[in-house]
Amino acid sequence: MSVAYEKDIVAWANEQAAFIRAGRFDMLDLENIAEEIEDVGKSEQRELESRMAVLIAYLLKWQYQPTHRGVSWELTIKDQRRIVSRRLKQTPSLKASLLDTECIDDAWADATIQATKETGIGRAIFPKSCPWTMEQVLGDEFFPE
């Protein structure tokens, strides 16, 4: 008897893996397997957008609160760049996201919300869209003035 996908996804996943290893392809829940594979890609995309939002938020803080700049902010910017770079090396297809205006706009919106919460600066003060290229955002030497 098969484990229901909706009841226990971990047990279901283990069962599906066992079916594949045993060559029992007739027992596979193909529709839900396909959905889960697509979700892996979506998860990677969300992770990249989240990292980009944190990075951009700190770049905003760096630019709009120069008197608060410090080693902590610099390290956060460098860490996020390093993590994003690693993700792009491990999953090269994600590079297309950095050219996708919707993805960039989403990261920008999240970044301005985060920067607003952390700085108290009104969101309307920030530009409507990201003023920097992705090369600048990800470049090791770029710190907006």
Short mmCIF file of the C-alpha atoms (twelve columns), coordinates in Angstrom:
data_MODEL
# 
_entry.id   MODEL 
# 
loop_
_atom_site.group_PDB 
_atom_site.id 
_atom_site.type_symbol 
_atom_site.label_atom_id 
_atom_site.label_alt_id 
_atom_site.label_comp_id 
_atom_site.label_asym_id 
_atom_site.label_seq_id 
_atom_site.Cartn_x 
_atom_site.Cartn_y 
_atom_site.Cartn_z 
_atom_site.pdbx_PDB_model_num 
ATOM 1   C CA . MET A 1   0.000  0.000  0.000   1 
ATOM 2   C CA . SER A 2   1.386  3.373  -1.004  1 
ATOM 3   C CA . VAL A 3   1.922  6.273  1.340   1 
ATOM 4   C CA . ALA A 4   -0.282 9.219  0.410   1 
ATOM 5   C CA . TYR A 5   1.571  12.316 -0.715  1 
ATOM 6   C CA . GLU A 6   -0.871 14.553 1.171   1 
ATOM 7   C CA . LYS A 7   -0.581 12.588 4.434   1 
ATOM 8   C CA . ASP A 8   3.191  12.356 4.953   1 
ATOM 9   C CA . ILE A 9   5.478  13.883 2.329   1 
ATOM 10  C CA . VAL A 10  8.672  12.560 3.938   1 
ATOM 11  C CA . ALA A 11  7.402  8.965  4.036   1 
ATOM 12  C CA . TRP A 12  6.055  9.417  0.506   1 
ATOM 13  C CA . ALA A 13  9.429  10.706 -0.758  1 
ATOM 14  C CA . ASN A 14  11.297 7.810  0.847   1 
ATOM 15  C CA . GLU A 15  8.854  5.350  -0.667  1 
ATOM 16  C CA . GLN A 16  9.183  6.909  -4.130  1 
ATOM 17  C CA . ALA A 17  12.988 6.735  -3.888  1 
ATOM 18  C CA . ALA A 18  12.748 3.064  -2.881  1 
ATOM 19  C CA . PHE A 19  10.476 2.352  -5.861  1 
ATOM 20  C CA . ILE A 20  12.983 3.978  -8.223  1 
ATOM 21  C CA . ARG A 21  15.925 2.067  -6.743  1 
ATOM 22  C CA . ALA A 22  13.974 -1.184 -7.003  1 
ATOM 23  C CA . GLY A 23  13.030 -0.476 -10.618 1 
ATOM 24  C CA . ARG A 24  9.316  -0.390 -9.685  1 
ATOM 25  C CA . PHE A 25  8.499  2.458  -12.053 1 
ATOM 26  C CA . ASP A 26  4.897  1.264  -12.288 1 
ATOM 27  C CA . MET A 27  4.452  2.223  -8.625  1 
ATOM 28  C CA . LEU A 28  5.662  5.807  -9.015  1 
ATOM 29  C CA . ASP A 29  3.419  8.777  -8.279  1 
ATOM 30  C CA . LEU A 30  4.596  10.627 -11.385 1 
ATOM 31  C CA . GLU A 31  2.401  13.720 -11.073 1 
ATOM 32  C CA . ASN A 32  3.545  14.503 -7.541  1 
ATOM 33  C CA . ILE A 33  7.157  13.612 -8.362  1 
ATOM 34  C CA . ALA A 34  7.062  16.123 -11.218 1 
ATOM 35  C CA . GLU A 35  5.553  18.738 -8.911  1 
ATOM 36  C CA . GLU A 36  8.252  18.177 -6.302  1 
ATOM 37  C CA . ILE A 37  11.017 18.452 -8.900  1 
ATOM 38  C CA . GLU A 38  9.569  21.780 -10.059 1 
ATOM 39  C CA . ASP A 39  9.365  22.922 -6.445  1 
ATOM 40  C CA . VAL A 40  13.092 22.289 -6.008  1 
ATOM 41  C CA . GLY A 41  13.769 24.811 -8.763  1 
ATOM 42  C CA . LYS A 42  11.329 27.291 -7.250  1 
ATOM 43  C CA . SER A 43  12.993 26.895 -3.873  1 
ATOM 44  C CA . GLU A 44  16.406 27.666 -5.360  1 
ATOM 45  C CA . GLN A 45  14.908 30.736 -7.050  1 
ATOM 46  C CA . ARG A 46  13.359 31.954 -3.772  1 
ATOM 47  C CA . GLU A 47  16.670 31.458 -1.966  1 
ATOM 48  C CA . LEU A 48  18.490 33.564 -4.551  1 
ATOM 49  C CA . GLU A 49  15.855 36.313 -4.386  1 
ATOM 50  C CA . SER A 50  16.032 36.300 -0.597  1 
ATOM 51  C CA . ARG A 51  19.830 36.631 -0.602  1 
ATOM 52  C CA . MET A 52  19.648 39.402 -3.194  1 
ATOM 53  C CA . ALA A 53  17.056 41.263 -1.098  1 
ATOM 54  C CA . VAL A 54  19.293 41.135 1.990   1 
ATOM 55  C CA . LEU A 55  22.298 42.266 -0.033  1 
ATOM 56  C CA . ILE A 56  20.419 45.153 -1.632  1 
ATOM 57  C CA . ALA A 57  18.899 46.190 1.715   1 
ATOM 58  C CA . TYR A 58  22.384 46.502 3.186   1 
ATOM 59  C CA . LEU A 59  23.573 48.450 0.164   1 
ATOM 60  C CA . LEU A 60  20.643 50.817 0.713   1 
ATOM 61  C CA . LYS A 61  21.508 51.167 4.379   1 
ATOM 62  C CA . TRP A 62  25.135 51.799 3.397   1 
ATOM 63  C CA . GLN A 63  24.128 54.566 1.006   1 
ATOM 64  C CA . TYR A 64  21.383 56.224 3.057   1 
ATOM 65  C CA . GLN A 65  22.939 55.950 6.522   1 
ATOM 66  C CA . PRO A 66  26.624 56.721 6.016   1 
ATOM 67  C CA . THR A 67  27.069 57.629 9.686   1 
ATOM 68  C CA . HIS A 68  26.028 54.090 10.686  1 
ATOM 69  C CA . ARG A 69  28.451 52.270 8.411   1 
ATOM 70  C CA . GLY A 70  30.603 49.752 10.112  1 
ATOM 71  C CA . VAL A 71  32.415 46.462 9.862   1 
ATOM 72  C CA . SER A 72  29.212 44.521 10.547  1 
ATOM 73  C CA . TRP A 73  27.412 45.986 7.529   1 
ATOM 74  C CA . GLU A 74  30.478 45.527 5.331   1 
ATOM 75  C CA . LEU A 75  30.783 41.889 6.399   1 
ATOM 76  C CA . THR A 76  27.088 41.263 5.751   1 
ATOM 77  C CA . ILE A 77  27.404 42.714 2.247   1 
ATOM 78  C CA . LYS A 78  30.494 40.626 1.535   1 
ATOM 79  C CA . ASP A 79  28.923 37.462 2.980   1 
ATOM 80  C CA . GLN A 80  25.765 37.846 0.902   1 
ATOM 81  C CA . ARG A 81  27.834 38.420 -2.239  1 
ATOM 82  C CA . ARG A 82  29.897 35.320 -1.498  1 
ATOM 83  C CA . ILE A 83  26.796 33.193 -0.885  1 
ATOM 84  C CA . VAL A 84  25.054 34.456 -4.033  1 
ATOM 85  C CA . SER A 85  28.205 33.825 -6.062  1 
ATOM 86  C CA . ARG A 86  28.430 30.279 -4.708  1 
ATOM 87  C CA . ARG A 87  24.736 29.636 -5.495  1 
ATOM 88  C CA . LEU A 88  25.270 30.873 -9.060  1 
ATOM 89  C CA . LYS A 89  28.283 28.581 -9.495  1 
ATOM 90  C CA . GLN A 90  26.378 25.587 -8.136  1 
ATOM 91  C CA . THR A 91  23.252 26.378 -10.145 1 
ATOM 92  C CA . PRO A 92  24.271 28.317 -13.260 1 
ATOM 93  C CA . SER A 93  20.719 28.452 -14.629 1 
ATOM 94  C CA . LEU A 94  19.880 30.898 -11.831 1 
ATOM 95  C CA . LYS A 95  22.002 33.552 -13.573 1 
ATOM 96  C CA . ALA A 96  19.033 34.211 -15.856 1 
ATOM 97  C CA . SER A 97  17.169 35.484 -12.787 1 
ATOM 98  C CA . LEU A 98  19.597 38.376 -12.543 1 
ATOM 99  C CA . LEU A 99  18.432 39.511 -15.968 1 
ATOM 100 C CA . ASP A 100 14.737 39.007 -15.187 1 
ATOM 101 C CA . THR A 101 13.171 42.376 -14.350 1 
ATOM 102 C CA . GLU A 102 10.372 40.751 -12.344 1 
ATOM 103 C CA . CYS A 103 12.880 38.919 -10.146 1 
ATOM 104 C CA . ILE A 104 14.957 42.066 -9.676  1 
ATOM 105 C CA . ASP A 105 11.838 44.125 -8.935  1 
ATOM 106 C CA . ASP A 106 10.725 41.579 -6.318  1 
ATOM 107 C CA . ALA A 107 14.141 41.601 -4.656  1 
ATOM 108 C CA . TRP A 108 14.141 45.412 -4.755  1 
ATOM 109 C CA . ALA A 109 10.686 45.611 -3.145  1 
ATOM 110 C CA . ASP A 110 11.718 43.198 -0.389  1 
ATOM 111 C CA . ALA A 111 14.983 45.089 0.123   1 
ATOM 112 C CA . THR A 112 13.274 48.468 0.487   1 
ATOM 113 C CA . ILE A 113 10.802 47.010 2.986   1 
ATOM 114 C CA . GLN A 114 13.668 45.523 5.012   1 
ATOM 115 C CA . ALA A 115 15.735 48.715 4.839   1 
ATOM 116 C CA . THR A 116 12.723 50.782 5.883   1 
ATOM 117 C CA . LYS A 117 12.098 48.556 8.919   1 
ATOM 118 C CA . GLU A 118 15.751 48.600 9.942   1 
ATOM 119 C CA . THR A 119 16.475 52.285 9.375   1 
ATOM 120 C CA . GLY A 120 13.191 54.098 9.894   1 
ATOM 121 C CA . ILE A 121 13.746 55.827 6.559   1 
ATOM 122 C CA . GLY A 122 10.481 56.146 4.671   1 
ATOM 123 C CA . ARG A 123 10.208 53.772 1.740   1 
ATOM 124 C CA . ALA A 124 9.250  56.673 -0.540  1 
ATOM 125 C CA . ILE A 125 12.781 58.069 -0.105  1 
ATOM 126 C CA . PHE A 126 14.281 55.108 -1.943  1 
ATOM 127 C CA . PRO A 127 14.189 54.985 -5.756  1 
ATOM 128 C CA . LYS A 128 11.226 53.157 -7.321  1 
ATOM 129 C CA . SER A 129 13.573 50.620 -8.891  1 
ATOM 130 C CA . CYS A 130 17.092 49.398 -8.261  1 
ATOM 131 C CA . PRO A 131 19.539 52.115 -9.366  1 
ATOM 132 C CA . TRP A 132 22.442 49.700 -9.610  1 
ATOM 133 C CA . THR A 133 23.286 47.063 -12.174 1 
ATOM 134 C CA . MET A 134 23.517 43.483 -10.987 1 
ATOM 135 C CA . GLU A 135 27.220 43.650 -11.789 1 
ATOM 136 C CA . GLN A 136 27.536 46.503 -9.297  1 
ATOM 137 C CA . VAL A 137 25.390 44.801 -6.662  1 
ATOM 138 C CA . LEU A 138 27.468 41.631 -6.883  1 
ATOM 139 C CA . GLY A 139 30.832 43.329 -7.474  1 
ATOM 140 C CA . ASP A 140 33.326 42.982 -4.650  1 
ATOM 141 C CA . GLU A 141 34.438 46.605 -4.800  1 
ATOM 142 C CA . PHE A 142 31.044 48.316 -5.108  1 
ATOM 143 C CA . PHE A 143 29.755 50.222 -2.098  1 
ATOM 144 C CA . PRO A 144 27.303 53.031 -2.984  1 
ATOM 145 C CA . GLU A 145 28.102 56.492 -1.708  1 
# 
